[in-house]
Amino acid sequence: MKISKILLGTIIPIAITTLIVMGFFFINQTFFTEPNIACETYQLSNTTYLTYALILITFSSFYQIVVGNFILKQDKNSFVLALLNSLTYALFFIGVLIVINLFQRKIEWDFFIIFFLLFFILGLLFTTSINKWRKIIS
């Protein structure tokens, strides 16, 4: 019962939101690239998109189960809790990227502000979709 509740209440809304976001990038790359500058563009394969989506779903679900549900269950203003959850989500992923960057040196340090903003918006999307999905299924 607990596994189905976690699956229905947390993992499915994260998976749906991730597939919508990744679908946007996939459709944008597939249909809106100019063929004249094909040598200057880098196109990701379908496997790469699915791998990124699976990694994002896995880590986001892990974060939401461990940390996010604790934040969202507080009896305070839901707007402030959603912002706090998104801020914590962004800081969690920036921490993961910093640890990866310390060992691999693959990410320029200037991009961390952009990544922080992207993960903050993604955290807002996940928090909103989880809250709406839980209202729908209950």
GIWORA-V847134 format. One record per pair of residues at least 4 apart in sequence whose C-alpha atoms are under 6 Angstrom apart, sorted by the first residue. I is the first residue (numbers start at 1). J is the second residue. D is the distance in whole Angstrom. If there is no record, write none. Layout:
BEGIN
i:j:d
I:J:D
I:J:D
END
This chain:
BEGIN
i:j:d
4:8:6
5:9:6
6:10:5
7:11:5
8:12:6
9:134:6
11:61:6
13:129:6
13:130:6
14:18:6
14:126:6
15:57:6
18:22:6
19:23:6
23:27:6
24:28:6
27:31:6
28:32:5
29:33:6
56:60:6
57:61:6
63:67:6
64:68:4
64:69:6
65:69:6
68:85:6
72:81:6
81:85:6
86:120:5
86:123:4
86:124:5
87:120:6
89:123:6
90:116:6
90:119:5
90:120:5
91:95:6
97:101:6
100:104:6
101:105:5
101:106:6
112:116:6
119:123:6
129:133:6
END
